[in-house]
Every structure is written in structure tokens, then in C-alpha cells.
Amino acid sequence: MGYFLSTWTKFFVLLTPFFALSMFVLYTASMDHLARRSLALKVTSAVLMISLIIFFLGQPIFSIVGITIDSFRVGAGILLFLSAVALVHGDLQSTPPGEDLAVVPLAVPIIVGPATTGAILIMGAEVNGAAQRLQALGAMVFAILCIGAILLSASRIERVIKRRGIVILSKLTGLVLAALASQMVFDGARHLWQGHGC
């Protein structure tokens, strides 16, 4: 249970729920309730499908390319840290909306960006055994469903905490994301150092 909660927390933070909420509110300002609800369900489905593909591709990609998980962990951690800094400072840019908001830009790159992709690849590749993989997969799916629930409740959340509250929560998410990124870089660097016998 402890592993499940820990993994769920990581996935939930990685998906930057409150930044996603703020962008969802921005892009759907002119939509009615039914249109918002339909879009939230489409975004959740798109994120779930994309994340599952990334999760299961981790190990094959590392084997084919010939890089270690630790090397990738350092690179993804650095990219994730830069995203976290941008989130804290409010500088994270989004792609201008196209015809299908659900996939681009809401699912990709707002919720599943390059840094998140790297982190999910690592998590999918480093799990050991069927039981742990099942827990990690369940935690990821549950985290995505939580994001979906937040998007479905976007109007009510906005009424309660206002746009300023959403921005503050986005910045707090960025701080947690920065800590997670730092841990990824530290673990990767430590394992690489030990692997070279230093």
C-alpha cells in the first residue's frame, strides 16, 4: 500500500494537475457545461492512452537504444527540473489551441510534456516483478483519473478558489516537482558513480 501511494503521488505531481486546470479553464472559458464535461472526458482518455503507451515502451526503448536507466534518469530529471522552475515562475508556455483541444495542447504537451514523458519511461522501466508493475500501473491510472476528476470539476473549483488560487496551487506543484526532479538526478548520478567503481 505504501508503494502504491508513493507512486500515485509521483504520477499525480508529474501530471501537473493545477497547471492543467488553469489551462483548461482558460481554453474553455466560452464553453457551456456540457462542452466542458465532454472535453474533460476526452482529455482524460487521451492522457490515459498516451501514458500507457509510454509506460510499457520504457524497457524496450532502453534496450534498443543501448542506454541505461540511470543515464536517462539524469537527463529526464534535469528536464523535469527546468519544467518545474518554469511552473513556479509562471513561464511555462503552452501550444496555441488547435481544432482538437483534447489531444493538443491539453493532453500533450500541457499534461504529458517531454519531461513527464521521460519520467514515465523511467518509472515503467525500473519496476521489478509483476506485482510491483501492477501496482505502478494502477497508481498511474488512478492519478490520471484524479486529473480527470479535477478537470470535470473545473468550474466549481474556479468558483471556490478563483484563478489566483489555481495559480498558487500550480506554483506549489512546481516546488514538489522540483524536489522529485532533484531526487531523480541524484539517484541516477549516484548509481552511475557506483557503477564506475568510484
Backbone as CSV, one residue per row, in Angstrom:
resi,resn,N_x,N_y,N_z,CA_x,CA_y,CA_z,C_x,C_y,C_z
1,MET,0.826,-1.206,0.000,0.000,0.000,0.000,0.862,1.258,0.000
2,GLY,1.982,1.170,0.732,2.892,2.310,0.792,3.492,2.623,-0.560
3,TYR,3.866,1.559,-1.304,4.441,1.748,-2.642,3.405,2.352,-3.577
4,PHE,2.163,1.879,-3.481,1.095,2.383,-4.339,0.885,3.883,-4.099
5,LEU,0.798,4.287,-2.838,0.562,5.700,-2.512,1.736,6.577,-2.948
6,SER,2.951,6.061,-2.731,4.141,6.808,-3.131,4.189,6.999,-4.644
7,THR,3.888,5.945,-5.377,3.909,6.008,-6.838,2.775,6.888,-7.359
8,TRP,1.608,6.777,-6.727,0.475,7.629,-7.124,0.829,9.101,-6.958
9,THR,1.465,9.430,-5.836,1.843,10.822,-5.571,2.793,11.339,-6.639
10,LYS,3.771,10.512,-7.014,4.736,10.910,-8.039,4.037,11.167,-9.373
11,PHE,3.190,10.245,-9.770,2.477,10.403,-11.040,1.568,11.634,-11.004
12,PHE,0.871,11.822,-9.892,-0.058,12.940,-9.762,0.671,14.272,-9.915
13,VAL,1.814,14.388,-9.264,2.607,15.621,-9.356,3.182,15.783,-10.752
14,LEU,3.661,14.683,-11.347,4.243,14.725,-12.689,3.259,15.264,-13.727
15,LEU,1.993,14.960,-13.532,0.968,15.374,-14.497,0.515,16.823,-14.287
16,THR,1.175,17.533,-13.379,0.922,18.962,-13.102,-0.570,19.307,-13.133
17,PRO,-1.332,18.753,-12.164,-2.791,18.890,-12.194,-3.317,20.325,-12.182
18,PHE,-2.672,21.201,-11.426,-3.230,22.545,-11.284,-2.837,23.464,-12.440
19,PHE,-1.679,23.180,-13.054,-1.354,23.891,-14.296,-2.324,23.447,-15.384
20,ALA,-2.606,22.136,-15.418,-3.578,21.609,-16.384,-4.946,22.243,-16.150
21,LEU,-5.326,22.389,-14.880,-6.608,23.002,-14.541,-6.678,24.449,-15.011
22,SER,-5.597,25.204,-14.764,-5.595,26.618,-15.154,-5.696,26.777,-16.666
23,MET,-4.996,25.909,-17.430,-5.058,25.990,-18.885,-6.414,25.509,-19.404
24,PHE,-6.982,24.511,-18.730,-8.305,24.008,-19.116,-9.352,25.112,-18.938
25,VAL,-9.274,25.817,-17.807,-10.204,26.924,-17.542,-10.037,28.019,-18.594
26,LEU,-8.785,28.304,-18.953,-8.503,29.348,-19.942,-9.089,28.992,-21.309
27,TYR,-8.850,27.762,-21.772,-9.273,27.355,-23.104,-10.777,27.099,-23.222
28,THR,-11.437,26.864,-22.088,-12.862,26.528,-22.135,-13.753,27.643,-21.594
29,ALA,-13.196,28.837,-21.492,-13.937,29.958,-20.900,-15.257,30.236,-21.621
30,SER,-15.291,30.019,-22.930,-16.500,30.327,-23.705,-17.411,29.118,-23.893
31,MET,-17.051,27.971,-23.312,-17.853,26.753,-23.483,-18.930,26.628,-22.415
32,ASP,-19.998,25.920,-22.748,-21.029,25.652,-21.744,-20.632,24.412,-20.932
33,HIS,-21.451,24.072,-19.952,-21.125,22.980,-19.030,-20.957,21.646,-19.749
34,LEU,-21.847,21.326,-20.663,-21.783,20.041,-21.365,-20.541,19.927,-22.238
35,ALA,-20.188,21.030,-22.898,-18.992,21.032,-23.750,-17.731,20.854,-22.908
36,ARG,-17.702,21.509,-21.753,-16.553,21.365,-20.848,-16.428,19.925,-20.363
37,ARG,-17.561,19.334,-19.995,-17.572,17.963,-19.488,-17.084,16.987,-20.559
38,SER,-17.562,17.163,-21.771,-17.158,16.303,-22.881,-15.662,16.429,-23.148
39,LEU,-15.158,17.666,-23.118,-13.734,17.888,-23.358,-12.886,17.279,-22.249
40,ALA,-13.333,17.402,-20.994,-12.587,16.841,-19.863,-12.464,15.325,-20.001
41,LEU,-13.531,14.675,-20.443,-13.506,13.222,-20.633,-12.561,12.839,-21.775
42,LYS,-12.559,13.628,-22.854,-11.663,13.366,-23.977,-10.201,13.542,-23.569
43,VAL,-9.926,14.582,-22.796,-8.551,14.829,-22.331,-8.082,13.670,-21.462
44,THR,-8.943,13.234,-20.532,-8.585,12.126,-19.644,-8.288,10.865,-20.431
45,SER,-9.120,10.559,-21.420,-8.912,9.366,-22.262,-7.605,9.465,-23.038
46,ALA,-7.311,10.649,-23.591,-6.082,10.852,-24.367,-4.850,10.695,-23.484
47,VAL,-4.884,11.297,-22.291,-3.753,11.199,-21.367,-3.541,9.750,-20.941
48,LEU,-4.627,9.044,-20.668,-4.528,7.640,-20.256,-3.886,6.792,-21.352
49,MET,-4.333,6.960,-22.578,-3.797,6.175,-23.689,-2.317,6.479,-23.925
50,ILE,-1.973,7.761,-23.930,-0.580,8.170,-24.174,0.331,7.660,-23.064
51,SER,-0.110,7.806,-21.809,0.708,7.392,-20.663,0.926,5.884,-20.631
52,LEU,-0.101,5.112,-20.986,0.040,3.653,-21.015,1.065,3.226,-22.063
53,ILE,1.016,3.853,-23.222,1.988,3.541,-24.284,3.405,3.849,-23.813
54,ILE,3.583,5.021,-23.211,4.905,5.425,-22.723,5.389,4.475,-21.635
55,PHE,4.499,4.128,-20.709,4.848,3.268,-19.574,5.393,1.916,-20.037
56,PHE,4.749,1.323,-21.033,5.146,-0.011,-21.487,6.291,0.007,-22.500
57,LEU,6.600,1.190,-23.042,7.688,1.281,-24.017,9.052,1.495,-23.373
58,GLY,9.070,1.799,-22.075,10.325,2.141,-21.405,11.444,1.145,-21.594
59,GLN,11.212,-0.095,-21.161,12.257,-1.120,-21.217,12.709,-1.423,-22.643
60,PRO,11.788,-1.610,-23.605,12.225,-1.854,-24.994,13.063,-0.722,-25.570
61,ILE,12.676,0.535,-25.267,13.426,1.681,-25.801,14.854,1.685,-25.276
62,PHE,15.018,1.443,-23.960,16.358,1.437,-23.379,17.205,0.307,-23.953
63,SER,16.574,-0.838,-24.220,17.307,-1.980,-24.782,17.739,-1.707,-26.219
64,ILE,16.838,-1.120,-27.010,17.133,-0.859,-28.416,18.198,0.228,-28.571
65,VAL,18.028,1.316,-27.835,18.947,2.458,-27.960,20.290,2.170,-27.302
66,GLY,20.279,1.300,-26.271,21.528,0.944,-25.610,21.969,1.922,-24.543
67,ILE,21.006,2.571,-23.885,21.341,3.478,-22.777,20.803,2.894,-21.483
68,THR,21.415,3.283,-20.382,20.986,2.766,-19.090,19.855,3.627,-18.525
69,ILE,19.116,3.032,-17.619,18.037,3.771,-16.964,18.606,4.950,-16.192
70,ASP,19.774,4.767,-15.564,20.358,5.830,-14.749,20.778,7.032,-15.605
71,SER,21.328,6.767,-16.775,21.691,7.869,-17.673,20.454,8.649,-18.088
72,PHE,19.406,7.913,-18.420,18.163,8.561,-18.826,17.531,9.285,-17.649
73,ARG,17.685,8.701,-16.441,17.127,9.316,-15.232,17.741,10.696,-14.997
74,VAL,19.054,10.814,-15.204,19.722,12.110,-15.019,19.199,13.124,-16.035
75,GLY,19.129,12.725,-17.308,18.659,13.637,-18.348,17.215,14.055,-18.139
76,ALA,16.343,13.081,-17.845,14.929,13.393,-17.628,14.743,14.238,-16.377
77,GLY,15.568,13.970,-15.360,15.481,14.742,-14.118,15.827,16.210,-14.337
78,ILE,16.852,16.452,-15.154,17.241,17.829,-15.460,16.130,18.539,-16.228
79,LEU,15.565,17.865,-17.213,14.477,18.439,-17.998,13.246,18.698,-17.125
80,LEU,12.964,17.760,-16.217,11.841,17.910,-15.311,12.059,19.088,-14.358
81,PHE,13.301,19.266,-13.917,13.618,20.376,-13.022,13.405,21.724,-13.728
82,LEU,13.811,21.798,-14.993,13.614,23.030,-15.759,12.122,23.343,-15.927
83,SER,11.324,22.290,-16.140,9.879,22.473,-16.245,9.302,22.949,-14.924
84,ALA,9.821,22.400,-13.829,9.343,22.791,-12.501,9.659,24.262,-12.218
85,VAL,10.865,24.691,-12.589,11.252,26.099,-12.392,10.336,27.009,-13.202
86,ALA,10.060,26.614,-14.453,9.166,27.405,-15.299,7.761,27.464,-14.707
87,LEU,7.318,26.364,-14.108,5.991,26.312,-13.498,5.908,27.227,-12.283
88,VAL,6.958,27.231,-11.480,6.992,28.097,-10.290,6.987,29.566,-10.686
89,HIS,7.729,29.902,-11.741,7.818,31.301,-12.180,6.690,31.706,-13.116
90,GLY,5.850,30.747,-13.484,4.725,31.055,-14.372,5.140,31.277,-15.804
91,ASP,6.288,30.684,-16.194,6.812,30.888,-17.547,6.542,29.709,-18.475
92,LEU,5.839,28.692,-17.973,5.605,27.506,-18.795,4.637,27.854,-19.910
93,GLN,5.107,27.681,-21.139,4.306,28.066,-22.295,3.501,26.892,-22.805
94,SER,2.374,27.167,-23.363,1.534,26.119,-23.945,1.394,26.354,-25.440
95,THR,1.123,25.280,-26.154,0.909,25.386,-27.588,-0.428,26.069,-27.850
96,PRO,-0.507,26.993,-28.815,-1.790,27.614,-29.133,-2.821,26.550,-29.491
97,PRO,-4.079,26.713,-29.037,-5.075,25.683,-29.274,-5.384,25.477,-30.738
98,GLY,-5.538,24.210,-31.130,-5.904,23.896,-32.499,-7.353,23.467,-32.544
99,GLU,-7.686,22.621,-33.512,-9.072,22.190,-33.645,-9.458,21.198,-32.555
100,ASP,-8.537,20.342,-32.156,-8.837,19.350,-31.139,-8.070,19.681,-29.866
101,LEU,-8.711,20.391,-28.965,-8.074,20.791,-27.717,-7.713,19.602,-26.842
102,ALA,-8.474,18.512,-26.948,-8.283,17.381,-26.047,-6.878,16.791,-26.160
103,VAL,-6.403,16.600,-27.397,-5.091,15.986,-27.599,-3.991,17.037,-27.553
104,VAL,-4.143,18.084,-28.368,-3.170,19.182,-28.399,-3.931,20.493,-28.222
105,PRO,-3.623,21.283,-27.219,-2.459,21.168,-26.338,-2.727,20.578,-24.954
106,LEU,-3.987,20.235,-24.616,-4.282,19.859,-23.234,-3.626,18.540,-22.809
107,ALA,-3.790,17.476,-23.601,-3.152,16.204,-23.238,-1.639,16.288,-23.438
108,VAL,-1.245,16.770,-24.618,0.173,16.962,-24.962,0.324,18.353,-25.555
109,PRO,1.181,19.227,-25.045,2.203,18.956,-24.031,1.861,19.453,-22.619
110,ILE,0.641,19.962,-22.385,0.351,20.553,-21.075,0.388,19.517,-19.950
111,ILE,-0.311,18.379,-20.136,-0.324,17.368,-19.074,0.820,16.376,-19.245
112,VAL,1.009,15.863,-20.441,2.118,14.931,-20.713,3.118,15.634,-21.624
113,GLY,4.039,16.366,-21.002,5.078,17.064,-21.745,6.328,16.211,-21.877
114,PRO,7.384,16.750,-22.470,8.634,15.986,-22.639,9.219,15.479,-21.327
115,ALA,9.219,16.332,-20.304,9.786,15.923,-19.013,8.951,14.822,-18.372
116,THR,7.637,14.946,-18.447,6.746,13.921,-17.905,6.918,12.611,-18.652
117,THR,7.072,12.698,-19.965,7.293,11.504,-20.783,8.540,10.754,-20.319
118,GLY,9.622,11.507,-20.109,10.869,10.893,-19.645,10.709,10.222,-18.294
119,ALA,10.009,10.890,-17.389,9.815,10.337,-16.045,8.962,9.068,-16.077
120,ILE,7.920,9.057,-16.901,7.063,7.868,-17.009,7.829,6.711,-17.645
121,LEU,8.676,7.008,-18.633,9.516,5.968,-19.239,10.390,5.298,-18.182
122,ILE,10.982,6.119,-17.318,11.865,5.593,-16.272,11.073,4.742,-15.291
123,MET,9.935,5.249,-14.847,9.128,4.502,-13.876,8.666,3.170,-14.454
124,GLY,8.313,3.170,-15.737,7.882,1.932,-16.370,9.000,0.928,-16.522
125,ALA,10.225,1.430,-16.690,11.369,0.545,-16.924,12.006,0.030,-15.638
126,GLU,11.852,0.760,-14.528,12.588,0.391,-13.321,11.789,-0.498,-12.361
127,VAL,10.502,-0.713,-12.622,9.717,-1.564,-11.720,10.168,-3.016,-11.849
128,ASN,10.158,-3.731,-10.719,10.624,-5.116,-10.695,9.478,-6.051,-10.336
129,GLY,9.258,-7.054,-11.155,8.255,-8.064,-10.854,6.852,-7.650,-11.273
130,ALA,6.019,-8.665,-11.470,4.653,-8.428,-11.938,3.816,-7.673,-10.922
131,ALA,3.992,-8.001,-9.626,3.192,-7.361,-8.576,3.479,-5.870,-8.505
132,GLN,4.771,-5.514,-8.534,5.142,-4.098,-8.464,4.713,-3.351,-9.718
133,ARG,4.837,-3.994,-10.864,4.406,-3.372,-12.126,2.907,-3.113,-12.106
134,LEU,2.157,-4.066,-11.561,0.703,-3.907,-11.478,0.331,-2.749,-10.558
135,GLN,1.044,-2.625,-9.437,0.796,-1.515,-8.515,1.129,-0.175,-9.155
136,ALA,2.281,-0.120,-9.847,2.693,1.118,-10.504,1.692,1.509,-11.586
137,LEU,1.234,0.514,-12.339,0.260,0.769,-13.388,-1.059,1.267,-12.796
138,GLY,-1.491,0.617,-11.713,-2.720,1.038,-11.036,-2.608,2.445,-10.482
139,ALA,-1.436,2.773,-9.919,-1.211,4.103,-9.368,-1.257,5.161,-10.457
140,MET,-0.665,4.848,-11.616,-0.671,5.798,-12.728,-2.093,6.036,-13.248
141,VAL,-2.834,4.945,-13.421,-4.211,5.069,-13.916,-5.057,5.865,-12.925
142,PHE,-4.884,5.587,-11.632,-5.641,6.305,-10.601,-5.290,7.792,-10.599
143,ALA,-3.989,8.109,-10.786,-3.554,9.507,-10.840,-4.200,10.222,-12.025
144,ILE,-4.263,9.542,-13.167,-4.877,10.140,-14.361,-6.373,10.356,-14.148
145,LEU,-7.038,9.394,-13.495,-8.462,9.547,-13.193,-8.696,10.714,-12.233
146,CYS,-7.762,10.933,-11.320,-7.854,12.087,-10.411,-7.734,13.399,-11.190
147,ILE,-6.838,13.418,-12.172,-6.707,14.597,-13.035,-8.019,14.824,-13.775
148,GLY,-8.613,13.736,-14.272,-9.887,13.841,-14.963,-10.977,14.396,-14.066
149,ALA,-10.996,13.953,-12.804,-11.993,14.444,-11.852,-11.811,15.934,-11.594
150,ILE,-10.556,16.380,-11.547,-10.275,17.812,-11.344,-10.778,18.616,-12.535
151,LEU,-10.531,18.124,-13.741,-10.985,18.834,-14.938,-12.513,18.868,-15.018
152,LEU,-13.146,17.758,-14.632,-14.609,17.714,-14.630,-15.200,18.703,-13.622
153,SER,-14.448,18.970,-12.561,-14.914,19.896,-11.517,-14.329,21.291,-11.691
154,ALA,-13.773,21.579,-12.871,-13.058,22.838,-13.103,-13.899,24.073,-12.752
155,SER,-15.147,24.093,-13.184,-15.999,25.261,-12.942,-16.213,25.494,-11.455
156,ARG,-16.495,24.412,-10.716,-16.724,24.552,-9.273,-15.453,24.953,-8.539
157,ILE,-14.316,24.346,-8.939,-13.045,24.689,-8.299,-12.711,26.155,-8.533
158,GLU,-12.924,26.610,-9.765,-12.631,28.013,-10.097,-13.503,28.957,-9.280
159,ARG,-14.766,28.599,-9.072,-15.661,29.459,-8.282,-15.214,29.548,-6.831
160,VAL,-14.679,28.449,-6.306,-14.299,28.402,-4.888,-12.962,29.093,-4.630
161,ILE,-11.932,28.740,-5.414,-10.593,29.266,-5.115,-10.140,30.374,-6.066
162,LYS,-10.939,30.654,-7.095,-10.626,31.713,-8.058,-9.363,31.382,-8.852
163,ARG,-9.094,32.201,-9.855,-7.906,31.983,-10.699,-6.619,32.132,-9.906
164,ARG,-6.600,33.076,-8.954,-5.382,33.275,-8.147,-5.056,32.012,-7.353
165,GLY,-6.078,31.367,-6.818,-5.859,30.140,-6.055,-5.290,29.036,-6.926
166,ILE,-5.788,28.932,-8.153,-5.275,27.921,-9.086,-3.807,28.179,-9.399
167,VAL,-3.459,29.457,-9.598,-2.066,29.822,-9.892,-1.158,29.459,-8.722
168,ILE,-1.618,29.735,-7.505,-0.828,29.410,-6.311,-0.603,27.904,-6.208
169,LEU,-1.661,27.125,-6.442,-1.529,25.668,-6.394,-0.591,25.155,-7.483
170,SER,-0.591,25.806,-8.649,0.331,25.441,-9.728,1.778,25.640,-9.298
171,LYS,2.030,26.747,-8.617,3.393,27.037,-8.155,3.834,26.037,-7.079
172,LEU,2.907,25.667,-6.195,3.233,24.666,-5.178,3.541,23.317,-5.826
173,THR,2.782,22.982,-6.867,3.054,21.752,-7.618,4.452,21.798,-8.221
174,GLY,4.841,22.977,-8.714,6.170,23.155,-9.281,7.276,22.890,-8.271
175,LEU,7.056,23.320,-7.015,8.052,23.096,-5.962,8.225,21.603,-5.686
176,VAL,7.100,20.880,-5.600,7.168,19.430,-5.366,7.818,18.741,-6.561
177,LEU,7.502,19.214,-7.760,8.072,18.658,-8.981,9.585,18.859,-9.009
178,ALA,10.043,20.011,-8.544,11.482,20.289,-8.487,12.185,19.327,-7.540
179,ALA,11.541,19.040,-6.396,12.127,18.095,-5.439,12.200,16.699,-6.038
180,LEU,11.151,16.297,-6.753,11.125,14.987,-7.407,12.207,14.898,-8.481
181,ALA,12.385,15.981,-9.244,13.411,16.019,-10.287,14.806,15.918,-9.680
182,SER,15.027,16.642,-8.583,16.333,16.605,-7.913,16.654,15.192,-7.430
183,GLN,15.639,14.493,-6.904,15.838,13.127,-6.433,16.185,12.199,-7.591
184,MET,15.530,12.398,-8.742,15.820,11.589,-9.922,17.262,11.771,-10.366
185,VAL,17.715,13.021,-10.428,19.090,13.314,-10.847,20.083,12.721,-9.849
186,PHE,19.790,12.897,-8.556,20.682,12.387,-7.505,20.810,10.869,-7.577
187,ASP,19.661,10.174,-7.704,19.688,8.709,-7.762,20.432,8.214,-9.006
188,GLY,20.162,8.858,-10.139,20.838,8.460,-11.370,22.340,8.667,-11.297
189,ALA,22.745,9.839,-10.804,24.164,10.153,-10.695,24.860,9.215,-9.705
190,ARG,24.186,8.919,-8.593,24.782,8.039,-7.574,24.991,6.635,-8.126
191,HIS,23.991,6.118,-8.843,24.127,4.773,-9.416,25.199,4.720,-10.503
192,LEU,25.292,5.780,-11.302,26.322,5.837,-12.333,27.716,5.885,-11.698
193,TRP,27.823,6.661,-10.615,29.096,6.793,-9.895,29.523,5.458,-9.316
194,GLN,28.580,4.750,-8.686,28.874,3.450,-8.088,29.181,2.407,-9.169
195,GLY,28.503,2.525,-10.309,28.725,1.576,-11.400,30.114,1.676,-12.008
196,HIS,30.716,2.884,-11.892,32.063,3.064,-12.423,33.122,2.779,-11.349
197,GLY,32.648,2.319,-10.190,33.590,1.941,-9.148,34.282,3.091,-8.481
198,CYS,33.631,4.294,-8.473,34.252,5.464,-7.865,33.913,5.535,-6.390
